[in-house]
Amino acid sequence: MTEHPAETAGNAAAPADVEALHKLVLQSLDDDQAQEVVSIPLAGKSNIADHMVIASGRSTRQVASMAVKLADKIKEQFGKNVRLEGLPAADWVLIDADDVIVHIFRPEVRNFYNLERMWAFGDDANVSAARG
């Protein structure tokens, strides 16, 4: 595959790679029984990422486990070292994989911050549940 100069200059991934990464994130969270998984498309709304995924774990142990497994899968399949924040306490772990940002919360912490509402920009049609 020939890389487009604009893609390599800004370190942006090709759209197919972004979608494959997004799919991997959603599948990994589903495999690990994450709760209330929501995906918010950010393309055209923000330049920080193309997708933001928000999920809950039942305990700090599950939150930490899901985050570490996801980081390992992204490294294995995409060769990316992701940035993990909040892992020691595991109340809220941020996984920054550049084009996809993942927030995994304990339910109480997620309710407090309510990121879905903040990032929906008043357009609930663009916030989609990744699983039912």
KASUL-V115720 format. One record per helix or strand of 3 or more residues. SS is the DSSP state (2 for helix, 1 for strand). FROM is the first residue (numbers start at 1). TO is the last residue. If there is no record, write none. Layout:
SS FROM TO
SS FROM TO
//
This chain:
2 5 9
2 15 31
1 35 41
1 51 57
2 60 78
1 83 85
1 92 96
1 100 106
2 107 113
2 115 119
2 124 126
1 127 129
//
